[in-house]
Amino acid sequence: QLQLVESGGGLVQPGGSLRLSCAASGFALDYYSIGWFRQAPGKEREGVSSISRRGGSTKYADSVKGRFTISRDNVKNTVYLQMNSLKPEDTAVYYCAARAYIGSFPTLDKSQYDYWGQGTQVTVSS
């Protein structure tokens, strides 16, 4: 059974850092491009970052450029999202998703993704 499990969320002060992990089980992650999305209360789920199957291409939302870094370790079947300089507006549930796509162009369009994790809460507050 295909499964994605996020971890690493928590409470952090503004300006702090967190690293989220997205671990896959039941399938080889290197067949999929991976995206990170987030959803704040009362808002739509939005794309944060995505990475191609082999990690050669990445894409970021303007709101996180220069602060977040996506990476992947296909040997460990895991994708990471390093989040630095966190702001209160980064508070949301963060989800990872897998897209069965053989190309090299990552996307932040959530409708293109096939499998989703259950999410991990990130709260940025003093």
TAVEN-V590214 format. One record per residue. N is the residue number from 0. RES is the residue in one letter. D_FIRST is the distance of its C-alpha to the first C-alpha in Angstrom with 2 decimals. Layout:
n = [N N]
res = [RES RES]
d_first = [D_FIRST D_FIRST]
//
This chain:
n = [0 1 2 3 4 5 6 7 8 9 10 11 12 13 14 15 16 17 18 19 20 21 22 23 24 25 26 27 28 29 30 31 32 33 34 35 36 37 38 39 40 41 42 43 44 45 46 47 48 49 50 51 52 53 54 55 56 57 58 59 60 61 62 63 64 65 66 67 68 69 70 71 72 73 74 75 76 77 78 79 80 81 82 83 84 85 86 87 88 89 90 91 92 93 94 95 96 97 98 99 100 101 102 103 104 105 106 107 108 109 110 111 112 113 114 115 116 117 118 119 120 121 122 123 124 125]
res = [Q L Q L V E S G G G L V Q P G G S L R L S C A A S G F A L D Y Y S I G W F R Q A P G K E R E G V S S I S R R G G S T K Y A D S V K G R F T I S R D N V K N T V Y L Q M N S L K P E D T A V Y Y C A A R A Y I G S F P T L D K S Q Y D Y W G Q G T Q V T V S S]
d_first = [0.00 3.78 6.26 10.02 12.54 16.22 19.11 22.83 24.24 27.44 31.10 33.28 36.83 37.81 38.13 35.54 32.34 28.68 25.84 22.38 19.31 15.89 13.48 10.25 7.57 5.14 7.82 11.59 13.10 16.32 15.32 15.33 18.16 17.59 19.59 20.77 22.03 23.98 25.30 28.50 29.79 31.30 30.18 27.76 24.73 26.09 25.02 26.04 25.08 22.96 22.72 22.37 20.03 22.56 24.17 27.40 27.54 27.11 28.10 29.28 30.54 34.31 34.10 32.29 33.82 35.54 33.83 30.08 28.59 25.10 24.02 21.14 20.66 18.35 19.09 17.75 14.84 16.47 18.55 21.56 23.97 27.38 29.43 33.17 36.17 34.16 35.91 35.75 34.52 31.32 30.37 27.14 23.51 21.76 18.37 16.57 14.94 13.75 15.71 15.33 19.04 21.05 24.18 25.71 26.45 24.30 24.59 24.77 24.28 21.37 21.22 20.11 16.74 13.47 11.05 12.58 12.70 14.64 17.82 20.49 24.13 26.88 30.42 33.46 36.59 39.78]
//
